[in-house]
Amino acid sequence: MHDLLNFPYPFEIARFDKIYLRHVIEHFKIVEINKMLNECSRILRSNGSIIITVPHVFSISAFLDPTHKSFFTFGSGGFWDVNNPKSYYSEINTDLHLIETGCRVNWFDWKRYRLRKINNWCSGIIEGRIKKALLNKNNPSLADRIVKKGAFQLVEIKWVFKK
């Protein structure tokens, strides 16, 4: 265990091939996230990946947890991509490249077996629509608008960065 705001992390440079930040960064402020990603980049090997998952701002789960301090849309990951024109906003000194944006959907929070089957079917349809919308480069906010229209329990954003 390690405090993610205690820098530097106790690992040598270029130690890991993959780093997972699963439902972690939304619990920090943007300045802290930038520092964490700088440190993750330091301990990531060349050609390594950082996989980040967060709840979408328009899903119920984003606000269900009172410890969430930051909120994200599908396009938010681009701010940490050195090739993105908006990357100048962040104080990040990495050579991370966003190579994939994806999602996972859980429409309802049903516990019973048959209702979960319905949820999986409905969630799969919406997930397919969102993934198709993410590929539409002419309409970059379409996927976010699909999420905003529905009352989804959880839409999980997944960003994959390569160094």
Number of C-alpha atoms within 10 A of each C-alpha: 3 8 7 16 13 9 11 15 16 9 13 11 14 14 14 18 15 16 16 13 16 14 15 14 22 20 17 18 13 16 11 15 22 19 19 21 20 20 21 25 25 22 22 23 17 15 11 18 23 22 16 20 21 26 27 25 21 23 22 17 17 23 15 10 10 8 11 18 14 15 19 16 18 23 15 13 21 19 17 26 23 18 14 13 10 13 15 13 9 16 16 22 15 17 17 22 19 22 13 13 19 17 21 19 25 21 24 17 12 14 10 8 9 10 13 16 13 14 19 15 14 15 20 16 12 20 22 14 14 23 15 13 19 22 14 13 9 9 10 14 15 19 22 19 14 15 21 14 10 13 13 20 19 24 26 24 23 22 22 18 24 21 19
